[in-house]
Amino acid sequence: MARVTVEDCLEHVENRFELVMLGTRRARQLSTGGKDPLVAEENDKPTVIALREIAEGVINREALDAEDAKTEAELELARARFEPRQPIFDNDF
């Protein structure tokens, strides 16, 4: 397991706050969103994988924003397809 340092990650993000936010988003995608890692897993936890992806420059804020927008569009399309239709009642007796 390779050690990831903050300094390695800061080469690809502006500051530590952005690093925390970016790492959190990506780790959440990996653990609950069903997203595949873009680096070798090496039996690491999602947080370490996220930091390794950032340190290697394969993940950035723009990529995550685009992925989130794509996922949201897919969800909206699925909701539109499977939205229950309103029952039609004939109350004109």
C-alpha atoms as a printed R data frame, in Angstrom:
   type eleno elety resid chain resno       x      y       z
1  ATOM     1    CA   MET     A     1   0.000  0.000   0.000
2  ATOM     2    CA   ALA     A     2   1.517  3.292  -1.096
3  ATOM     3    CA   ARG     A     3   1.289  6.162   1.330
4  ATOM     4    CA   VAL     A     4  -0.598  9.221   0.103
5  ATOM     5    CA   THR     A     5   0.415 12.584   1.522
6  ATOM     6    CA   VAL     A     6  -1.436 15.871   1.550
7  ATOM     7    CA   GLU     A     7   1.439 17.422  -0.378
8  ATOM     8    CA   ASP     A     8   0.953 14.897  -3.197
9  ATOM     9    CA   CYS     A     9  -2.710 15.855  -3.422
10 ATOM    10    CA   LEU     A    10  -2.142 19.613  -3.144
11 ATOM    11    CA   GLU     A    11  -0.303 19.524  -6.477
12 ATOM    12    CA   HIS     A    12  -3.726 18.935  -8.077
13 ATOM    13    CA   VAL     A    13  -6.097 20.993  -5.896
14 ATOM    14    CA   GLU     A    14  -5.993 24.602  -4.735
15 ATOM    15    CA   ASN     A    15  -6.075 24.148  -0.957
16 ATOM    16    CA   ARG     A    16  -6.703 21.706   1.878
17 ATOM    17    CA   PHE     A    17 -10.392 22.577   2.143
18 ATOM    18    CA   GLU     A    18 -10.948 21.688  -1.506
19 ATOM    19    CA   LEU     A    19  -8.953 18.496  -0.952
20 ATOM    20    CA   VAL     A    20 -11.234 17.460   1.910
21 ATOM    21    CA   MET     A    21 -14.393 18.255  -0.056
22 ATOM    22    CA   LEU     A    22 -13.157 16.513  -3.202
23 ATOM    23    CA   GLY     A    23 -11.915 13.472  -1.283
24 ATOM    24    CA   THR     A    24 -15.207 13.197   0.592
25 ATOM    25    CA   ARG     A    25 -17.302 13.347  -2.577
26 ATOM    26    CA   ARG     A    26 -15.179 10.773  -4.357
27 ATOM    27    CA   ALA     A    27 -14.989  8.400  -1.374
28 ATOM    28    CA   ARG     A    28 -18.772  8.556  -1.060
29 ATOM    29    CA   GLN     A    29 -19.133  7.749  -4.768
30 ATOM    30    CA   LEU     A    30 -16.837  4.773  -4.381
31 ATOM    31    CA   SER     A    31 -18.503  3.396  -1.261
32 ATOM    32    CA   THR     A    32 -22.193  4.013  -1.953
33 ATOM    33    CA   GLY     A    33 -22.588  5.219  -5.513
34 ATOM    34    CA   GLY     A    34 -21.408  2.111  -7.251
35 ATOM    35    CA   LYS     A    35 -18.580  3.964  -9.009
36 ATOM    36    CA   ASP     A    36 -15.461  2.072  -9.981
37 ATOM    37    CA   PRO     A    37 -12.011  3.205  -8.836
38 ATOM    38    CA   LEU     A    38  -9.757  4.770 -11.462
39 ATOM    39    CA   VAL     A    39  -6.598  3.441  -9.785
40 ATOM    40    CA   ALA     A    40  -5.694 -0.034  -8.549
41 ATOM    41    CA   GLU     A    41  -7.610 -0.816  -5.360
42 ATOM    42    CA   GLU     A    42  -4.776 -2.636  -3.569
43 ATOM    43    CA   ASN     A    43  -7.218 -3.596  -0.783
44 ATOM    44    CA   ASP     A    44  -7.525  0.077   0.268
45 ATOM    45    CA   LYS     A    45 -10.568  1.749   1.772
46 ATOM    46    CA   PRO     A    46 -12.594  4.221  -0.337
47 ATOM    47    CA   THR     A    47 -11.028  7.245   1.368
48 ATOM    48    CA   VAL     A    48  -7.503  6.118   0.527
49 ATOM    49    CA   ILE     A    49  -8.501  5.255  -3.041
50 ATOM    50    CA   ALA     A    50 -10.055  8.715  -3.428
51 ATOM    51    CA   LEU     A    51  -6.888 10.409  -2.187
52 ATOM    52    CA   ARG     A    52  -4.724  8.274  -4.477
53 ATOM    53    CA   GLU     A    53  -6.916  9.248  -7.443
54 ATOM    54    CA   ILE     A    54  -6.519 12.925  -6.534
55 ATOM    55    CA   ALA     A    55  -2.748 12.582  -6.039
56 ATOM    56    CA   GLU     A    56  -2.412 10.926  -9.451
57 ATOM    57    CA   GLY     A    57  -4.509 13.648 -11.069
58 ATOM    58    CA   VAL     A    58  -7.232 11.373 -12.432
59 ATOM    59    CA   ILE     A    59  -9.997 13.012 -10.368
60 ATOM    60    CA   ASN     A    60 -10.740 16.715 -10.068
61 ATOM    61    CA   ARG     A    61 -13.721 18.882  -9.191
62 ATOM    62    CA   GLU     A    62 -14.784 19.329 -12.818
63 ATOM    63    CA   ALA     A    63 -14.828 15.567 -13.385
64 ATOM    64    CA   LEU     A    64 -16.949 14.986 -10.276
65 ATOM    65    CA   ASP     A    65 -19.334 17.812 -11.209
66 ATOM    66    CA   ALA     A    66 -19.779 16.302 -14.678
67 ATOM    67    CA   GLU     A    67 -20.348 12.844 -13.195
68 ATOM    68    CA   ASP     A    68 -22.904 14.201 -10.714
69 ATOM    69    CA   ALA     A    69 -24.743 16.045 -13.502
70 ATOM    70    CA   LYS     A    70 -24.823 12.872 -15.599
71 ATOM    71    CA   THR     A    71 -26.144 10.824 -12.683
72 ATOM    72    CA   GLU     A    72 -28.809 13.444 -11.903
73 ATOM    73    CA   ALA     A    73 -29.938 13.473 -15.550
74 ATOM    74    CA   GLU     A    74 -30.193  9.676 -15.531
75 ATOM    75    CA   LEU     A    75 -32.270  9.785 -12.332
76 ATOM    76    CA   GLU     A    76 -34.621 12.392 -13.791
77 ATOM    77    CA   LEU     A    77 -35.087 10.272 -16.909
78 ATOM    78    CA   ALA     A    78 -35.825  7.186 -14.800
79 ATOM    79    CA   ARG     A    79 -38.314  9.128 -12.669
80 ATOM    80    CA   ALA     A    80 -40.083 10.398 -15.769
81 ATOM    81    CA   ARG     A    81 -40.339  6.887 -17.204
82 ATOM    82    CA   PHE     A    82 -41.673  5.250 -14.081
83 ATOM    83    CA   GLU     A    83 -43.719  8.054 -12.623
84 ATOM    84    CA   PRO     A    84 -47.114  6.677 -11.635
85 ATOM    85    CA   ARG     A    85 -49.905  7.951 -13.776
86 ATOM    86    CA   GLN     A    86 -52.886  9.638 -12.218
87 ATOM    87    CA   PRO     A    87 -55.961  7.402 -12.196
88 ATOM    88    CA   ILE     A    88 -58.833  8.629 -14.303
89 ATOM    89    CA   PHE     A    89 -62.121  8.725 -12.451
90 ATOM    90    CA   ASP     A    90 -65.424  9.350 -14.118
91 ATOM    91    CA   ASN     A    91 -67.395 11.285 -11.528
92 ATOM    92    CA   ASP     A    92 -70.047 12.463 -13.976
93 ATOM    93    CA   PHE     A    93 -72.872 10.171 -12.874
